[in-house]
Amino acid sequence: MKFWRVPLDTEEIVISKGIVHIIEDRCKGCGYCIEFCPRDVLEASGRFNSRGYHPPAVKQPDLCVNCHYCEAICPDFAIFSLEAPAQMISELSIQ
């Protein structure tokens, strides 16, 4: 994002990172989490779960900011995210 000026607290802001977990057997393949993810972290997978649906797959795990929107929108409670440990965040920022 391009700002017309740099915010005064830019150095103090810490962007959290998340780890997405998918409970594949609960998923019914509605695609809400894929469609409404603000960071485009998820994609449709080609594999089937035990119920015959295509669960989502994590395509860009380093873009997840742990917003929990996928949790809120999933009707089957089949997806959730957890905050990444501090060590993992520093490894992602090095890359």
C-alpha positions, 0 to 999 in steps of 0.5 A: 500500500502506498501512503501519501506520507509515512505514518509516525509509528511505522517502526512500532507496528508489528504485523502478526503472522498466522498458520492456517489449519484445515480440518478436511473431514468437516469441509463441505467444499463451499469455497467461502474461505477461498473466495473471501480471504483478504490476502488470497492465502487459500486455493481449491485443491484437487483431492477429496475428503472422506465426504467427497468434497474438495477441501481448500489448500494453503497456497501462500502460508507466509501471507496469512496475517491471522485475521480469523476471517476464514474462521468466521465465515466457515459454516462448518467450523472446518478452518482456523488460524493460530498466531505463528510463533515469534521464531517463525515470524523472524524466519519469514521476514528473513526470506 
